Amino acid sequence: MLKIEHLTKTYGDKKAVDDLSLHIKPGEIYGFIGHNGAGKTTTIKSCCGILSFDGGEIHVDSTSIKTNPIECKSKIAYIPDNPDLYEFMTGIQYLNFVADIFGVSAEDRQSRIHKYADAFEITKDLAQPVSAYSHGMKQKLAIISALIHNPKLVIMDEPFVGLDPKAAHLLKGYMRDICDNGGAIFFSTHVLEVAEKLCDKVAIIKGGKLIKSGSMEEVKGDDSLEEVFLELEDEKC
Amino acid sequence: MLKTLLKKELYNLFYSKMQNKKGDQRRSASTLVGYGILFALVCIMLAGIVFFISTAICTALVGKGNDWFYFSLIALVASFMGVVGSVFTTYSTLYLAKDNEQLLAMPIPPSKILFSRVFSVWIMGLLFEALIFVPSIVSYCLIASPSAASVIFSVLVMLIVSLFVLSLSCLFGWLVALISTKIKHKNIITIILSLAFLGAYYYLYFRLSDIVNILAQNSKTISDVFKNALFPVYYIGLAATGDALALILSAIVVIALFALVYWILSRSFIKIATANRGNKKVKYKKKQLSRSSVSGALLRKELKRFTSSSTYMLNCGLGTVFMLFAAGYLIFKGSEFNGYFTAVPFLSNFKALAAAVVVAFVVSMNNITAPSISLEGKNIWILQSMPVPAWQVLKAKLNLHISITTIPVVIFVVCAVIVLGIDIFSAVLLLLFSIIFVLFTACLGLMINLKMPKLDAKNETAAVKQSIGIMLAMFIGWVVILILALPYLLLMLFVSSQIYLLCCTVLVTAVTALMLYWLKNRGTRIFERL
């Protein structure tokens, strides 16, 4: 579903991502962990077609993001680490705008928006301007906007930040549903317990380089993910 | 601590302009020099207008020994302009700064945070006020040849007046903050008030010679009114002419006023700065959602952004209002223009050309595309992550500009054709030129903003008001008009106005086509990399 091959991205003299390769297959929840500034967001933004990259290639469902970004983006949903949404719109206007862009039919958008808004308990707030939303509500709105076009691949940057426990639980359920229906999830997180319980596979990045990846069992063995992560961080110093 | 806060405010005001689009790198030296020259040109132009007006008033008053009256008037005008122009900026600077809560969480006394905000407002106000005061003092020096002490006193008065303006701005900003949660349709009220102010300004400007005459003929009566009923203004004027006692008295009164205002502000600063300004809660009721095309959705988004911000509408859409006003003016005063054309038959050949110049001039005042990229700000990831070609995004921005500008332009052209009796061929050319010029200004604004985006603006007001691109787009538009119009003064004996207008239309069309080509290719690449 998502194939990253030898991805390299530099900012000036600094290599933010250095020859990174990952393969996320349909049905997989793939966790992406690393300390601050390790290159997670750069990788994620490159996968979504927001950032151009200097070397390597990224394929979404066998389509190159370099040569056919629009087709790739139509299959992706992206949730950024900070949900900066259009504050001049109301919640429902924003969701309808996203549905228009992704060409969601009137019936589908109706049912999906109401289904997810009811689940995240923000239906009554949809007529409010986004500027009046709390961080958590904006995060919920960003999640709903990501789900309304039924994406094949969901890429998320720290999706659980700001969510209440119920919403976080719901999101985990939706992530699993997407994968059960043949989709894939690629997300970054600092909450290693969540990654350990939720992910089928995990990749650890440090200084822009992939230092370990594979199934959860392969990466952590009998230890906890936290122990392995901290050990790897120390080892490579 | 206070020094650090003041430095931060100065950095926000000035140094941040030296950063690039994302605020992570310094702009190149050539860009900074370019900005400097442009800024200087704008200041010189505005100061020139003030110099012209103040010289007329100074000549009328100073000769009769009413020097104080001259400065009283200048102080009044500077105060009026300063207060009206800064109320909403003051409100947002004091209470809507994004780092208010961050600073309040630090071990900094709120009074110091407030003081640093007030300082920022004062600096901005002083700069605007200096644009009125400095040329007025220069006029006074040239006409009245005052002593050095008198000049120093007039500069001191400028500082006193700046404190007075600051006090009133802060007071009004505080009132706006207090009632902002209770006002419905804030944008409409802001626009109506601002347009009323602009109307009054232009009315006074166009009646300047009448006003100067009235002042000259009735200076004794008017100055008596100032001395008796408006005595604080009298003392300010007197102080500027070198009266030390008047200066001390004025300073004491203004400082006392500022102290009172600062005390009022400091009592409620935390409460207002941390207040939840959410509108009245509207509960969403499930309803059928309508579907629209991608282009329609993007255009609606642009329109929603435009209409949700009074700052955006007032700074970038005034041309629409002026165009409609010009159309109305033509209808009611058209006979006067026809009178000129009848009196000088030679001029009647230039009707369409004159109308084209008016259209181009006013259209250049609409710069809706000029801050449209900067306004994406932190939201730019939304469009960049969506399956929409960058060109479609840019087209939506162009389309909004075209939609809002073309309708009043067509209305004006129709009025001009009917009222001035422009022949069919010229009318078609005029319409064609006008519509192409609208597209030209739309492309120009977008190109400038793509080259000079400001994605890290603190808020919408900063993205619009502190965007040099808006000024640049307007001035380039006006320069283009001059470049197009001036050669006709040399060629008028050899080329008919219709042929000339046709040539101009072809030229603008060619340039616009090149600009569209640039936007579609280079522009889209720039947008994708922002």
Interface residues (C-beta under 8 A of the other chain):
Chain A: K45 C48 G49 I50 S52 I70 E71 C72 K73 S74 I76 Y78 P80 N82 D84 L85 Y86 F88 M89 G91 I92 Q93 N96 F97 V98 A99 D100 I101 F102 G103 V104 S105 A106 R109 Q110 I113 H114 T123 K124 D125 L126 A127 Q128 P129 S131 A132
Chain B: G278 N279 K281 V282 K283 Y284 K285 K286 Q288 L289 S290 R291 S292 S293 V294 G296 A297 L298 R300 K301 K304 R305 S308 S309 G377 K378 N379 W381 I382 Q384 S385 M386 P387 V388 P389 E528 R529
